[in-house]
Amino acid sequence: MTWEAHSFEAWSRVGRSAKGGDLHSSLPRAAGRSSKRAIDLLIAIIALILLSPLLLIVAVIVKISDRGPVFYSHTRIGVRGAPFGCLKFRTMKTDASAQLAELLQNNPIARSEWEATRKLKDDPRITAVGEILRRSSIDELPQLINIVRGEMSLVGPRPITAEELPRYGEHVWAYMAVRPGLTGHWQTSGRNDVSYEYRVSLDVHYLDNWSLGRDFVIIAKTIPALFSQRGSY
């Protein structure tokens, strides 16, 4: 099945909540959604201005350390299944794709871990600087630009690839009904240390129980989660 056909099939589920109601009964009302977008835009712009010295320093360090591109744009799936380029500071070597293909071909343990989580705990592709950026989540700060563009939100499900969509099964509506988030329940609940099934359940719970107040609670919980670095790799 092509991605276009898969996207249509998945998006057709959006409009039915997990409880059997329609989309508008499970999502916040229009006023709430507008307020969420306005808050996203305001905070993202202010954060970009305040963090601009840090962003510049990190960009210079990434460039000097590995001579490759400063940023990495990876195609992820957004609201209503629309693909977008999710921005990060580059944390991997320039030949990361070739290294991954070789590793998965020759290392059954790594291949099993990758198939289960789409992550590698001991990833040989990551640079020394990239390791620090990932542990601190600084590599994700360029996603503030995605928020300004309207491709992401401050809070929501973490952005995933097209290959990961089938993992959501009948709950794919819970991911594609909202903008992916810079942070979310997954970020504050152990990140890569939790199973993918649990991650899906967190996204379903987020959509079913959304409120601006809950968004601010998640943002507040993100700060200690970053310092603990639990599941960050």
Stockholm file with secondary structure:
# STOCKHOLM 1.0

chainA/1-233         MTWEAHSFEAWSRVGRSAKGGDLHSSLPRAAGRSSKRAIDLLIAIIALILLSPLLLIVAVIVKISDRGPVFYSHTRIGVRGAPFGCLKFRTMKTDASAQLAELLQNNPIARSEWEATRKLKDDPRITAVGEILRRSSIDELPQLINIVRGEMSLVGPRPITAEELPRYGEHVWAYMAVRPGLTGHWQTSGRNDVSYEYRVSLDVHYLDNWSLGRDFVIIAKTIPALFSQRGSY
#=GR chainA/1-233 SS CCHHHHHHHHHTTTTBCTTSCBHHHHSCCHHHHHHHHHHHHHHHHHHHHHHHHHHHHHHHHHHHHHCSCSEEEEEEECGGGCEEEEEEECCBCTTHHHHHHHHHHHCHHHHHHHHHHSCCTTCTTBCHHHHHHHHHTGGGTTHHHHHHHTSCEEESSCCBCGGGGGGGGGGHHHHHTSCCEEECTTTTTTGGGSCHHHHHHHHHHHHHTCCHHHHHHHHHHHHHHHHHTTTCC
#=GC SS_cons         CCHHHHHHHHHTTTTBCTTSCBHHHHSCCHHHHHHHHHHHHHHHHHHHHHHHHHHHHHHHHHHHHHCSCSEEEEEEECGGGCEEEEEEECCBCTTHHHHHHHHHHHCHHHHHHHHHHSCCTTCTTBCHHHHHHHHHTGGGTTHHHHHHHTSCEEESSCCBCGGGGGGGGGGHHHHHTSCCEEECTTTTTTGGGSCHHHHHHHHHHHHHTCCHHHHHHHHHHHHHHHHHTTTCC
//
